[in-house]
Each structure stands twice: as structure tokens, then as C-alpha cells.
């Protein structure tokens, strides 16, 4: 065994980790419900808020500075108060506060020679995590690969690169290479749903359907927006299956207009199966499938962003 393998298998390390996790659990067990702030901590908490605002350059969006301890959806702030954390389920809060499994994993990861597993230099844990994702996905999917990214926005940036590469490759395959640049120099376009949210990089904000988030930023993506599934609108078009079909046909016609207007220019259609930023809008399988089938027939890449569905829905 390598020295690193011996270290990670050390019973001394395992015992120390178990002791630390138990200590965290013992502390978080005292957090059982919401409570008011400790008046004695008001001055120090306000001082922390002032320091945080000075570093950031403007006041915090919420008067929130955590103490570093919580339990599930309950979190303690640095003023001694305990809040119900309604952001549980978003990003790193998916498993709740002070989760013992994540605490142990973070502590165990901390004894590695580096806490970053990058694209060029990495230990095997990143690939092992990818194997875990693929094992779960393959229960219902032929998904062949997994790439672990540092954030949702970066994952989306990588997905968009793949879609752009695919678009140019497709045109290169059907064109005379000697005339490719002369005949084909489009600005790649993206199809997306109304009220979508993609992330906070310049490109992702440009795709996201939120004008307030784009104010003062350059438009770096050409986007055509499609209606999201609207059950109420379908019901207005007719009873049951009839109204649903009419709504789907209407949206397919809408999609065809974009594709006909910009032939060969769409790199992908981004699907949020459940929208969060747009108001927790839940999609419909038949609607999505009709749009995806059309995209596949037109060789437009289908790109799913399952930030609201992965691990949250059946």
C-alpha cells in the first residue's frame, strides 16, 4: 500500500473522525426549533454585518451570518438565533445543515494532500464520485459519462461548449471544407424556455430569462424563448387530452418558426424539467417529448438542466 493509502486506512484517523462527527452531532442536537437572538450578541453581530458589507462593498442581501452549526433545515446564526432555512434544497444546502455524512466526508477529504481535484491533476475520488453518479443514472438511462464540475454554472458552460462544437462539426461534415468559412459563419443560437434560469456567469445570465439580472451586462448569447408547459392554458384550449394536444401543437408551430427563421443556427434547446427561479413551474412529459423529438429530427442538441429535479423528484 502507498503511504497515502495507509494514512486513509489508519484506525487512528478513523477513530478521530468518528469522535469529531459525534461532537458535531452532540452540539447540533441542542438545536430543536426556531429561537430569538441573544440580546448580548446584538452588538457583535451588527459589527460582523458591518465588516461583511465593507468587504463586499455593499450591504448583504439578507442579514444572515451563520454560526457554523445547524441541524437539517434549522440553522443557528452568529447572533444566537435559530431560523428555519427555507433555502434547504438549493446548492450545497441540499442535505441540510451539519449533516453527519457530509461532515465526515469533508473531514476525510481534508487529510488529502489537496482539497481540489482538478481537470489536470486529481486523485481518484473525483472519478469515483462520477462512477457513483453513473451507476445511479444507468438504472433508467444509457448515460455513458460523467464530468464533475465545480458549480452548476460551470457545468452549464461546459454543456454549451459541447453543443457549439457539435453545431460546427455538423456543418463541417456537410460542407466543402475549402468553402466552409465562406459559406458558414453564423452566430450560434440557443433555444430556451420563458422564465428559465441558467446561472450567474455572463453567458448563463445572457441565456436566463431575467432582465434585471442582465442589466449593465453585454448580450453574449442569441436566445429564442419558448413557452413553458402551462396546464391552465391547455385547459382553456379544450377539455383533457384535446386541450393538451392543441397546446403542444401550438408550441411546436412556435418552435418551427424559430428553426425556419434561423436555419442551421440553433446549437441546442435547453430544458429545465422543473423551473425554480421562474416560480417552481412543473413540466409535462408529453410536452417535453414532443419538443425533444422535433429537435432530434432537426439535429438540434437536447440539453437537460435538472437542478430542480435531480434527487428531488421521483
N, C-alpha and C positions, 0 to 999 in steps of 0.2 A: 504494500500500500504506500502511496505517496505520503509525504508529511502532511499535506492538506487533508487527505482522506483520514489519516489518523487523528488529526485535530477535530474534524467534524464528528468522528465516531467516539470521541473521548467521553467516558462516563462522567468525568468531572464537568465537562461542558454541558452535557445533558441534565445533570443534577442542578447546575447553576441556572440554566434556562427555566427548568420546571419551578425553581424557587422564585425567580423573578416574575414569571407569569402568575404564580399563586399570589404573590404580593400585590400585583396589579388588580387581580380579581377581588382580593380582600378589600382593597381600597374602594373599588367601584361598587362593591356590594352595599356601601353606605348611601349610594345614590338610588333612591327608590321612587321619587316623584319630583315635580317642579317645586322650587322654593325661591323665596325672595333673596335679594342681595344682602350681604352682610354690611351694615352701615359703617363698620370700622374699616372696610376696604374701599369705600367710595372714593376717597381722595387718591389712593394709589391706583385705582382702576382708571380714573379720569386722567391721571398722569400717563398711564400706558397708552390710552387713546390719543393723547396729545403727541406722544413720541411716535406712535404709529403713523399719525397724519403727517408729521414732519418728514418722516422717511418717505412716505408715499407721495407727498406733495399736495394732498387734498384729504379731506375727512374720509373715513371709511364709509362704505356703502351702508353697512349695518354696525351698530355699536357692539360688536362681537369680538372678544378676545378670549379664547378658551384657556382653561387652567391646565389642560393636558390630560383630563380624566373624564370618563363618561361611562355609560353602560347602555348598549343598544341605542334606542332613539333619544335617550336622555344624556345631556352634556352639561358639565359644570363650567361656568365662566370664571374669569380671574377675579370677579367681584364677589365670588361665593354663591351666586345664584345658580339655579339649575333650570334649564329650558328643555322643552320638547323640541328636538331638532327636526324640523319639517324638511330639511334638505337631505335626510337619510334616503338613500336610493339614488343619489346623484354622485357620480365620480367615485372618489376614494371613500365616501361615506356609505357605500353600498352595503357593507356588512355591519354598519353601526359603529358606535364608539367603544374603544378599549376591547375589541373582540379578542378573545384569548388565542385563537388560532393565528390571527394576523400578528398579534404581539409576539408570539413565539417565532413566527416566520421572519419577522423584522429583526428580532434579536439574533436569530441564527444567521441571517444574511449579513448582519453587522460584523461577524467574525471572519467574513471573507476578506481577501486581500483588497477588494474593491467593492463598493456598493453599486457600481454601474456596470451593466453588461451591454456593451455597445455593439455596433454593427461590425467593427473591425477586430476588436479584442473582447472576448467573452468567455466566461466559464460555462459549464453545461446547463446551469439552472434555467437560463432563458429558453433553451431548446427543449428542456424537459417540460417547462410550462406550455410551450407550443404543442408538444405531444399530448398533454392533458386536454387542451382545447380541441385538438383534432379527434381524440378518442371520443369525446362527448358529441362533437358535431357529426361524426360518422355514424352515429346511431340512427340518424334520419337524413343524412346528406352525404354526397360524394366529395365534400370539400377536401382537396388534396394537400393544401399547405397552410401554414400559419406564420405570420410575421409579427413578433411582439414589438409594439411601438411605445414611445414614451408618453403619448397622450392621444385622446380622440382626434384632436385637430391634426396631429402629425400622421395618424393612421389615414385620415381622410385625404391629406395632401399626397400620401403615397398612392392611395387608390386612384386619385385623379391623374397622377403621373402615368400609371398603368393604362388608364383609359385614353389619355392623349397619345401615348406611344402606340396603342392599338389602332387608333384612328389613322395616324400617319402611316403605319405599317400596312393597313388595309388599302389605302390609296396607292402606296408604292407598289403593291402587288398587282394592281390592275392598270397602272400607268406605265408608259415608256420611261425607264429611269432617266434617259437623256433629256426628257421633256418634263420631268416631274415638277421641278421648281417653277418652271414657266407656267405649267397647267394647273398646279395646285398649291396655293399658298393661303389657305383660309384661316380665319380666326376660329379656333375650335369653340364650339358652343356646348352648353350643359343644359339638360332638362331637369327641372326640379319642381317640387310641389309648393304651392302657395303656403306661406307661414312656416316654411322649413327653417331649421337651424343647423349649421354645419360645424361651427367652431369659431374661434376668435382670431385666427390668423388673417392677414389681408385677403388672401384668396377665399378662405372659408366665409368671411364676413361678406365678401362680394357675392357669393352664391346664396347665402342666407337671406330670407325674405323679411328683412327688418331694416327699414330706412334709418331709424335712429342709430342703429349700430354702424351704419356706413357713412354717417355724416363726417365730412372732413377727410374721407379716405378715397383714394383713386378706385375706379371701377376696373378690376383686373380680370373679370370673368364675364363672358357673354352668356346670359341665362334666359331661358324661356320657361315661364312658370305655368304649371298645370294645376287644375283644381284638385284638392284632396278629396277623398271619399266623403260624401255628405248624405247621410241617411235621410235627413229631413227633406232635402232637395229631391232625392229619388222618390220619396213617398208622395211629393207634390206632383210628380210626373205620372203617377198611376199606382194602382194597388199592387203590393207584393212584388213578385218577380217581374211584372210588366214595367213598373216604375224603375226598378233596378236596371233592367236591360236598357231602358231609354236613357238613363243617366250615363251608363257605361258607353253606349253608342255615341252620345253627345260628346263625351270626353275623348273618345277615340277620334272623332272628327276633329276635335280641337288639336289633338296631337298630330294628326295628319297635316294640318295647316302649317305647323312649325317645320315639320320634316320637308314638306314640299317647298316652303319658302327658303329654306337653307339646305339644299340637297347635299348630302355627304358631309355636313359640317358638325353634326352632333356626336360628341365623343362618348356620351353616356347619359343615362337617366338615373338620377339619384333618388332612391326610395327610402324614406323614413316610414317604417311599417306602423309605428305609433309616434305621433308628434308630441313633444314635451313643451318646447318653447312656444309653440303655436297654440297651446291650450289643452294638452293631453287629448289629442284627437286620435281616435282608434280607426284603423283602416279596415278594408274588406278584402278577403282573399280573391273573390271573383273579379273585383275591380282591378286589383294589382296584377292578377294573372293576365287579364285582357291587355293591359298596357305592356306588361313584360313580353307577352307573345308577339305583339306588334313590334316592339324594339328588337327582339331577336330576329324577326323576319327582315328587318331593315339593317341588321348587323350593328345596332346601337348597343353598346355595353350596358348591362344592368348592374347597378351598384347599390347594395343594401347598406344602410347605416342603422344598425339595430341597437342604438344606445338606449332606447326606452324599452326594448323587448328582451334583450339578452339577459337571461337569468331572472326576468321579472314576470314573464307570462308563460303559460303552458305551450 
